[in-house]
Amino acid sequence: MANVELIIEFLDTYLTENSLNEIGAVEANELLDENGLLRDNPHRLGLPLRNLLREGKIPHAYQTGFKYSEWIIPHSSKGPARKSNYQGGGNATNDNRIISLKSGSGLSKKGELEEQIYKARIKYKPEKIKVLLIAEAPPDSIERFFYYEDVKTADYLFLGIMEVLSPESKREYMQRGRDPQLKRHLLNWLKEEGFYLSDLSNLPLSYLSHEIERQIPALLEKLSNIITKETPIILLKVSIFNLLYTPLEKAGYTSVVPIEIPFPSTGHQQEFYSKFKEAIELIS
């Protein structure tokens, strides 16, 4: 049984010590797991904490908008949540997010979500991919998807990649309050430079009914249509490196970067910058 009082106290302390206003559920659950307060779900990151949030156990937390949007946990001194999970909430401002909320069966919603993710991604696919980045999956908080232009919180992978490839552009982007127009420009810049991000899973992990390893054959088939065997491949996240490095080599891809790169969140940002930079230098 989770000790909610200890969880709230721990998160309050973390926010204060790091001069943060708030924290997302996935990052918070990872921290709580590391400190022995709430075991995370390795297949659906942040799920144990989200369950507590849905039960109203952390009353000052709120969601950014609609039912399936991201949970935000501010300091408990902020008082009761300003938005409620299932009792209304603000309107989504990104048309892509609205699509995923259409009524219908689970299968139709899943198909619509996969289509909207594909459309957002393919918009920024280079004519010739010079460097392929492979991550795990789009985030469960789908409004934070890498290829969405209007992302107001987190966006760890995009920010981490830009910190290495163009730190001045990243700083300007943050100074301008994550201006969607500027992110669109930066995504086009990545496209022009030949960088393309794919994922092992086309859908967020919460949509999978099986282990993510079963997505590997589909990924290999997809890669055969978009890159050559010599295209440099950088694997983002240690678990993805462990899953894909050997299958990619066995499939004949000769330029898979042999560096384990952590995901750039929850204290791993500096290690990500260092190892991603090393990977870029290795293929340059």
C-alpha positions as YAML, in Angstrom:
chain: A
units: angstrom
residues:
- id: 1
  name: MET
  ca: [0.00, 0.00, 0.00]
- id: 2
  name: ALA
  ca: [1.49, 3.34, -1.07]
- id: 3
  name: ASN
  ca: [2.05, 5.92, 1.65]
- id: 4
  name: VAL
  ca: [0.48, 8.95, -0.02]
- id: 5
  name: GLU
  ca: [1.63, 11.39, 2.65]
- id: 6
  name: LEU
  ca: [5.26, 10.35, 2.14]
- id: 7
  name: ILE
  ca: [4.83, 10.58, -1.63]
- id: 8
  name: ILE
  ca: [3.47, 14.13, -1.41]
- id: 9
  name: GLU
  ca: [6.20, 15.17, 1.04]
- id: 10
  name: PHE
  ca: [8.92, 13.69, -1.19]
- id: 11
  name: LEU
  ca: [7.62, 15.41, -4.33]
- id: 12
  name: ASP
  ca: [7.21, 18.74, -2.51]
- id: 13
  name: THR
  ca: [10.84, 18.51, -1.37]
- id: 14
  name: TYR
  ca: [12.03, 17.59, -4.86]
- id: 15
  name: LEU
  ca: [10.20, 20.53, -6.44]
- id: 16
  name: THR
  ca: [11.53, 22.97, -3.85]
- id: 17
  name: GLU
  ca: [15.13, 21.77, -4.03]
- id: 18
  name: ASN
  ca: [15.14, 21.91, -7.82]
- id: 19
  name: SER
  ca: [13.26, 25.22, -8.10]
- id: 20
  name: LEU
  ca: [10.48, 23.61, -10.09]
- id: 21
  name: ASN
  ca: [6.83, 24.64, -10.21]
- id: 22
  name: GLU
  ca: [5.50, 21.19, -11.12]
- id: 23
  name: ILE
  ca: [6.36, 17.69, -12.31]
- id: 24
  name: GLY
  ca: [4.71, 15.18, -14.66]
- id: 25
  name: ALA
  ca: [3.41, 11.79, -13.52]
- id: 26
  name: VAL
  ca: [5.91, 9.68, -15.49]
- id: 27
  name: GLU
  ca: [8.94, 11.57, -14.22]
- id: 28
  name: ALA
  ca: [7.52, 11.65, -10.68]
- id: 29
  name: ASN
  ca: [6.86, 7.90, -10.64]
- id: 30
  name: GLU
  ca: [10.40, 7.23, -11.82]
- id: 31
  name: LEU
  ca: [11.75, 9.31, -8.95]
- id: 32
  name: LEU
  ca: [9.45, 7.60, -6.45]
- id: 33
  name: ASP
  ca: [10.55, 4.18, -7.70]
- id: 34
  name: GLU
  ca: [14.22, 5.11, -7.41]
- id: 35
  name: ASN
  ca: [13.61, 6.15, -3.80]
- id: 36
  name: GLY
  ca: [11.52, 3.13, -2.83]
- id: 37
  name: LEU
  ca: [8.23, 4.99, -2.38]
- id: 38
  name: LEU
  ca: [6.13, 3.72, -5.30]
- id: 39
  name: ARG
  ca: [7.18, 0.93, -7.62]
- id: 40
  name: ASP
  ca: [6.78, 1.89, -11.28]
- id: 41
  name: ASN
  ca: [5.31, -0.28, -14.01]
- id: 42
  name: PRO
  ca: [8.13, -1.01, -16.52]
- id: 43
  name: HIS
  ca: [5.64, -1.60, -19.33]
- id: 44
  name: ARG
  ca: [3.43, 1.44, -18.63]
- id: 45
  name: LEU
  ca: [5.63, 4.06, -17.05]
- id: 46
  name: GLY
  ca: [3.86, 6.25, -14.52]
- id: 47
  name: LEU
  ca: [0.78, 4.04, -14.32]
- id: 48
  name: PRO
  ca: [0.91, 3.35, -10.54]
- id: 49
  name: LEU
  ca: [1.08, 7.07, -9.80]
- id: 50
  name: ARG
  ca: [-1.61, 7.87, -12.37]
- id: 51
  name: ASN
  ca: [-3.87, 5.37, -10.61]
- id: 52
  name: LEU
  ca: [-3.41, 7.29, -7.35]
- id: 53
  name: LEU
  ca: [-4.09, 10.54, -9.18]
- id: 54
  name: ARG
  ca: [-7.28, 9.20, -10.76]
- id: 55
  name: GLU
  ca: [-8.46, 8.12, -7.31]
- id: 56
  name: GLY
  ca: [-8.00, 11.68, -6.08]
- id: 57
  name: LYS
  ca: [-5.31, 10.67, -3.56]
- id: 58
  name: ILE
  ca: [-3.17, 13.69, -4.52]
- id: 59
  name: PRO
  ca: [-5.84, 16.42, -4.58]
- id: 60
  name: HIS
  ca: [-3.63, 19.28, -5.71]
- id: 61
  name: ALA
  ca: [-2.69, 17.48, -8.96]
- id: 62
  name: TYR
  ca: [-4.57, 18.17, -12.20]
- id: 63
  name: GLN
  ca: [-4.67, 17.25, -15.86]
- id: 64
  name: THR
  ca: [-3.68, 19.68, -18.58]
- id: 65
  name: GLY
  ca: [-7.01, 19.44, -20.37]
- id: 66
  name: PHE
  ca: [-9.00, 16.46, -21.50]
- id: 67
  name: LYS
  ca: [-9.50, 13.01, -19.97]
- id: 68
  name: TYR
  ca: [-6.37, 11.38, -21.40]
- id: 69
  name: SER
  ca: [-4.07, 14.37, -21.14]
- id: 70
  name: GLU
  ca: [-0.98, 14.67, -18.99]
- id: 71
  name: TRP
  ca: [-1.14, 14.74, -15.21]
- id: 72
  name: ILE
  ca: [0.67, 17.66, -13.57]
- id: 73
  name: ILE
  ca: [1.69, 17.66, -9.89]
- id: 74
  name: PRO
  ca: [2.52, 21.09, -8.44]
- id: 75
  name: HIS
  ca: [3.64, 21.74, -4.87]
- id: 76
  name: SER
  ca: [0.94, 20.78, -2.38]
- id: 77
  name: SER
  ca: [0.88, 24.36, -1.11]
- id: 78
  name: LYS
  ca: [-0.98, 25.26, -4.32]
- id: 79
  name: GLY
  ca: [-4.12, 23.80, -2.80]
- id: 80
  name: PRO
  ca: [-6.87, 21.77, -4.53]
- id: 81
  name: ALA
  ca: [-6.52, 21.03, -8.22]
- id: 82
  name: ARG
  ca: [-7.56, 23.78, -10.58]
- id: 83
  name: LYS
  ca: [-8.68, 21.16, -13.13]
- id: 84
  name: SER
  ca: [-10.32, 17.82, -12.56]
- id: 85
  name: ASN
  ca: [-9.68, 14.58, -14.40]
- id: 86
  name: TYR
  ca: [-13.15, 13.64, -15.53]
- id: 87
  name: GLN
  ca: [-15.20, 16.70, -14.63]
- id: 88
  name: GLY
  ca: [-14.58, 18.95, -17.59]
- id: 89
  name: GLY
  ca: [-11.28, 20.71, -17.93]
- id: 90
  name: GLY
  ca: [-9.85, 23.04, -20.53]
- id: 91
  name: ASN
  ca: [-10.17, 22.67, -24.26]
- id: 92
  name: ALA
  ca: [-7.33, 21.10, -26.19]
- id: 93
  name: THR
  ca: [-5.52, 23.62, -28.35]
- id: 94
  name: ASN
  ca: [-3.88, 21.16, -30.73]
- id: 95
  name: ASP
  ca: [-6.14, 19.67, -33.40]
- id: 96
  name: ASN
  ca: [-4.05, 16.50, -33.34]
- id: 97
  name: ARG
  ca: [-5.00, 15.91, -29.72]
- id: 98
  name: ILE
  ca: [-8.71, 16.39, -30.39]
- id: 99
  name: ILE
  ca: [-8.71, 13.60, -32.96]
- id: 100
  name: SER
  ca: [-7.73, 11.02, -30.33]
- id: 101
  name: LEU
  ca: [-10.82, 11.87, -28.27]
- id: 102
  name: LYS
  ca: [-13.44, 11.08, -30.88]
- id: 103
  name: SER
  ca: [-16.14, 8.71, -29.73]
- id: 104
  name: GLY
  ca: [-16.21, 5.17, -31.03]
- id: 105
  name: SER
  ca: [-14.84, 1.74, -30.25]
- id: 106
  name: GLY
  ca: [-11.41, 1.25, -28.75]
- id: 107
  name: LEU
  ca: [-10.17, -0.12, -32.06]
- id: 108
  name: SER
  ca: [-11.37, 2.90, -34.05]
- id: 109
  name: LYS
  ca: [-9.82, 5.32, -31.56]
- id: 110
  name: LYS
  ca: [-6.58, 3.35, -31.66]
- id: 111
  name: GLY
  ca: [-6.57, 3.52, -35.45]
- id: 112
  name: GLU
  ca: [-7.28, 7.25, -35.45]
- id: 113
  name: LEU
  ca: [-4.47, 7.87, -32.98]
- id: 114
  name: GLU
  ca: [-2.02, 5.82, -35.02]
- id: 115
  name: GLU
  ca: [-3.01, 7.77, -38.13]
- id: 116
  name: GLN
  ca: [-2.58, 11.17, -36.50]
- id: 117
  name: ILE
  ca: [0.83, 10.19, -35.12]
- id: 118
  name: TYR
  ca: [1.88, 8.97, -38.56]
- id: 119
  name: LYS
  ca: [0.72, 12.20, -40.24]
- id: 120
  name: ALA
  ca: [2.58, 14.35, -37.72]
- id: 121
  name: ARG
  ca: [5.74, 12.29, -38.15]
- id: 122
  name: ILE
  ca: [5.72, 11.94, -41.95]
- id: 123
  name: LYS
  ca: [5.37, 15.70, -42.33]
- id: 124
  name: TYR
  ca: [8.96, 16.03, -41.13]
- id: 125
  name: LYS
  ca: [10.47, 13.00, -42.86]
- id: 126
  name: PRO
  ca: [13.57, 13.97, -44.89]
- id: 127
  name: GLU
  ca: [13.67, 13.13, -48.58]
- id: 128
  name: LYS
  ca: [16.82, 11.17, -47.72]
- id: 129
  name: ILE
  ca: [17.34, 10.10, -44.12]
- id: 130
  name: LYS
  ca: [20.96, 10.75, -43.16]
- id: 131
  name: VAL
  ca: [20.63, 9.78, -39.49]
- id: 132
  name: LEU
  ca: [17.84, 7.61, -38.12]
- id: 133
  name: LEU
  ca: [16.98, 7.98, -34.45]
- id: 134
  name: ILE
  ca: [14.94, 5.16, -32.87]
- id: 135
  name: ALA
  ca: [13.19, 5.70, -29.55]
- id: 136
  name: GLU
  ca: [10.73, 3.51, -27.66]
- id: 137
  name: ALA
  ca: [7.24, 4.86, -28.38]
- id: 138
  name: PRO
  ca: [5.20, 8.05, -28.50]
- id: 139
  name: PRO
  ca: [4.42, 9.20, -24.94]
- id: 140
  name: ASP
  ca: [1.26, 8.09, -23.16]
- id: 141
  name: SER
  ca: [0.63, 11.81, -22.72]
- id: 142
  name: ILE
  ca: [0.28, 12.06, -26.47]
- id: 143
  name: GLU
  ca: [0.11, 15.86, -26.49]
- id: 144
  name: ARG
  ca: [3.89, 15.72, -25.83]
- id: 145
  name: PHE
  ca: [4.67, 13.77, -29.03]
- id: 146
  name: PHE
  ca: [8.04, 14.74, -30.53]
- id: 147
  name: TYR
  ca: [6.58, 15.83, -33.87]
- id: 148
  name: TYR
  ca: [3.74, 17.93, -32.45]
- id: 149
  name: GLU
  ca: [4.47, 21.63, -32.75]
- id: 150
  name: ASP
  ca: [2.51, 22.90, -29.75]
- id: 151
  name: VAL
  ca: [4.07, 21.17, -26.73]
- id: 152
  name: LYS
  ca: [3.96, 23.22, -23.55]
- id: 153
  name: THR
  ca: [5.51, 20.83, -21.01]
- id: 154
  name: ALA
  ca: [8.19, 18.14, -20.83]
- id: 155
  name: ASP
  ca: [9.16, 17.39, -24.50]
- id: 156
  name: TYR
  ca: [12.34, 15.91, -23.06]
- id: 157
  name: LEU
  ca: [13.58, 14.13, -26.17]
- id: 158
  name: PHE
  ca: [13.15, 17.08, -28.51]
- id: 159
  name: LEU
  ca: [14.86, 19.43, -26.05]
- id: 160
  name: GLY
  ca: [17.67, 16.96, -25.42]
- id: 161
  name: ILE
  ca: [18.36, 16.48, -29.11]
- id: 162
  name: MET
  ca: [18.30, 20.22, -29.81]
- id: 163
  name: GLU
  ca: [20.64, 20.86, -26.85]
- id: 164
  name: VAL
  ca: [23.28, 18.79, -28.65]
- id: 165
  name: LEU
  ca: [22.60, 19.69, -32.27]
- id: 166
  name: SER
  ca: [21.79, 23.40, -31.88]
- id: 167
  name: PRO
  ca: [21.93, 24.65, -28.27]
- id: 168
  name: GLU
  ca: [21.40, 28.29, -29.27]
- id: 169
  name: SER
  ca: [18.18, 27.38, -31.07]
- id: 170
  name: LYS
  ca: [16.99, 25.44, -28.04]
- id: 171
  name: ARG
  ca: [17.67, 28.40, -25.76]
- id: 172
  name: GLU
  ca: [15.76, 30.74, -28.06]
- id: 173
  name: TYR
  ca: [12.87, 28.26, -28.18]
- id: 174
  name: MET
  ca: [12.65, 28.13, -24.39]
- id: 175
  name: GLN
  ca: [13.03, 31.90, -24.04]
- id: 176
  name: ARG
  ca: [10.10, 32.36, -26.43]
- id: 177
  name: GLY
  ca: [7.89, 30.18, -24.27]
- id: 178
  name: ARG
  ca: [8.03, 27.12, -26.54]
- id: 179
  name: ASP
  ca: [6.54, 29.03, -29.45]
- id: 180
  name: PRO
  ca: [4.84, 26.47, -31.77]
- id: 181
  name: GLN
  ca: [5.92, 28.42, -34.84]
- id: 182
  name: LEU
  ca: [9.55, 28.22, -33.75]
- id: 183
  name: LYS
  ca: [9.28, 24.49, -33.01]
- id: 184
  name: ARG
  ca: [7.86, 24.03, -36.50]
- id: 185
  name: HIS
  ca: [10.93, 25.82, -37.84]
- id: 186
  name: LEU
  ca: [13.26, 23.63, -35.76]
- id: 187
  name: LEU
  ca: [11.52, 20.42, -36.87]
- id: 188
  name: ASN
  ca: [11.96, 21.55, -40.47]
- id: 189
  name: TRP
  ca: [15.62, 22.21, -39.71]
- id: 190
  name: LEU
  ca: [16.02, 18.64, -38.43]
- id: 191
  name: LYS
  ca: [14.32, 17.46, -41.61]
- id: 192
  name: GLU
  ca: [16.67, 19.49, -43.81]
- id: 193
  name: GLU
  ca: [19.66, 18.13, -41.90]
- id: 194
  name: GLY
  ca: [18.45, 14.59, -42.57]
- id: 195
  name: PHE
  ca: [17.49, 13.59, -39.01]
- id: 196
  name: TYR
  ca: [14.39, 11.45, -38.57]
- id: 197
  name: LEU
  ca: [12.88, 9.97, -35.41]
- id: 198
  name: SER
  ca: [11.13, 6.62, -35.51]
- id: 199
  name: ASP
  ca: [9.86, 4.50, -32.62]
- id: 200
  name: LEU
  ca: [9.87, 0.78, -31.94]
- id: 201
  name: SER
  ca: [6.14, 1.06, -31.24]
- id: 202
  name: ASN
  ca: [3.94, 3.23, -33.45]
- id: 203
  name: LEU
  ca: [1.54, 3.75, -30.52]
- id: 204
  name: PRO
  ca: [2.03, 4.71, -26.87]
- id: 205
  name: LEU
  ca: [2.87, 1.75, -24.64]
- id: 206
  name: SER
  ca: [-0.51, 1.97, -22.91]
- id: 207
  name: TYR
  ca: [-2.12, 0.88, -26.20]
- id: 208
  name: LEU
  ca: [-0.07, -2.32, -26.48]
- id: 209
  name: SER
  ca: [-1.65, -5.59, -25.41]
- id: 210
  name: HIS
  ca: [1.65, -7.47, -25.63]
- id: 211
  name: GLU
  ca: [5.37, -7.04, -24.95]
- id: 212
  name: ILE
  ca: [7.06, -4.35, -27.02]
- id: 213
  name: GLU
  ca: [9.61, -6.90, -28.29]
- id: 214
  name: ARG
  ca: [6.90, -8.22, -30.60]
- id: 215
  name: GLN
  ca: [7.12, -4.94, -32.53]
- id: 216
  name: ILE
  ca: [10.66, -5.69, -33.75]
- id: 217
  name: PRO
  ca: [9.71, -7.54, -36.98]
- id: 218
  name: ALA
  ca: [7.39, -4.69, -38.01]
- id: 219
  name: LEU
  ca: [10.13, -2.16, -37.29]
- id: 220
  name: LEU
  ca: [12.65, -4.06, -39.43]
- id: 221
  name: GLU
  ca: [10.16, -4.19, -42.28]
- id: 222
  name: LYS
  ca: [9.54, -0.44, -41.96]
- id: 223
  name: LEU
  ca: [13.27, 0.35, -41.94]
- id: 224
  name: SER
  ca: [13.80, -1.63, -45.15]
- id: 225
  name: ASN
  ca: [11.56, 0.91, -46.88]
- id: 226
  name: ILE
  ca: [13.03, 4.14, -45.53]
- id: 227
  name: ILE
  ca: [16.80, 3.71, -45.09]
- id: 228
  name: THR
  ca: [19.73, 1.80, -46.55]
- id: 229
  name: LYS
  ca: [21.83, -0.77, -44.71]
- id: 230
  name: GLU
  ca: [24.55, 1.88, -44.34]
- id: 231
  name: THR
  ca: [22.38, 4.63, -42.79]
- id: 232
  name: PRO
  ca: [23.66, 5.56, -39.31]
- id: 233
  name: ILE
  ca: [21.21, 4.51, -36.59]
- id: 234
  name: ILE
  ca: [21.22, 5.94, -33.06]
- id: 235
  name: LEU
  ca: [19.18, 4.09, -30.44]
- id: 236
  name: LEU
  ca: [17.67, 6.35, -27.79]
- id: 237
  name: LYS
  ca: [17.04, 4.81, -24.36]
- id: 238
  name: VAL
  ca: [19.10, 2.02, -22.84]
- id: 239
  name: SER
  ca: [16.25, -0.52, -22.94]
- id: 240
  name: ILE
  ca: [15.80, 0.14, -26.68]
- id: 241
  name: PHE
  ca: [19.52, -0.31, -27.24]
- id: 242
  name: ASN
  ca: [19.35, -3.67, -25.46]
- id: 243
  name: LEU
  ca: [16.35, -4.75, -27.52]
- id: 244
  name: LEU
  ca: [17.42, -3.56, -30.97]
- id: 245
  name: TYR
  ca: [21.21, -3.48, -31.30]
- id: 246
  name: THR
  ca: [21.66, -7.19, -32.05]
- id: 247
  name: PRO
  ca: [18.55, -7.61, -34.28]
- id: 248
  name: LEU
  ca: [19.61, -4.60, -36.36]
- id: 249
  name: GLU
  ca: [23.13, -5.94, -36.79]
- id: 250
  name: LYS
  ca: [21.79, -9.37, -37.72]
- id: 251
  name: ALA
  ca: [19.51, -7.69, -40.27]
- id: 252
  name: GLY
  ca: [22.59, -6.24, -41.95]
- id: 253
  name: TYR
  ca: [22.57, -2.64, -40.73]
- id: 254
  name: THR
  ca: [26.25, -1.74, -40.61]
- id: 255
  name: SER
  ca: [26.16, 1.66, -38.89]
- id: 256
  name: VAL
  ca: [24.27, 1.09, -35.66]
- id: 257
  name: VAL
  ca: [26.00, 3.30, -33.09]
- id: 258
  name: PRO
  ca: [27.29, 1.10, -30.21]
- id: 259
  name: ILE
  ca: [26.53, 3.60, -27.44]
- id: 260
  name: GLU
  ca: [23.89, 3.14, -24.74]
- id: 261
  name: ILE
  ca: [22.12, 6.49, -24.44]
- id: 262
  name: PRO
  ca: [19.67, 7.12, -21.57]
- id: 263
  name: PHE
  ca: [16.39, 8.93, -22.09]
- id: 264
  name: PRO
  ca: [16.92, 12.63, -21.25]
- id: 265
  name: SER
  ca: [14.67, 12.99, -18.18]
- id: 266
  name: THR
  ca: [14.72, 12.61, -14.40]
- id: 267
  name: GLY
  ca: [18.30, 13.59, -13.85]
- id: 268
  name: HIS
  ca: [19.71, 11.84, -16.93]
- id: 269
  name: GLN
  ca: [19.85, 14.94, -19.12]
- id: 270
  name: GLN
  ca: [23.59, 15.54, -18.77]
- id: 271
  name: GLU
  ca: [24.42, 11.91, -19.49]
- id: 272
  name: PHE
  ca: [22.13, 12.06, -22.54]
- id: 273
  name: TYR
  ca: [23.87, 15.21, -23.82]
- id: 274
  name: SER
  ca: [27.29, 13.62, -23.39]
- id: 275
  name: LYS
  ca: [26.47, 10.27, -25.00]
- id: 276
  name: PHE
  ca: [24.29, 11.64, -27.77]
- id: 277
  name: LYS
  ca: [27.05, 14.08, -28.66]
- id: 278
  name: GLU
  ca: [29.50, 11.19, -28.69]
- id: 279
  name: ALA
  ca: [27.18, 9.28, -31.03]
- id: 280
  name: ILE
  ca: [26.89, 12.27, -33.39]
- id: 281
  name: GLU
  ca: [30.67, 12.67, -33.46]
- id: 282
  name: LEU
  ca: [31.10, 8.98, -34.19]
- id: 283
  name: ILE
  ca: [28.98, 9.15, -37.34]
- id: 284
  name: SER
  ca: [30.24, 12.54, -38.55]
...
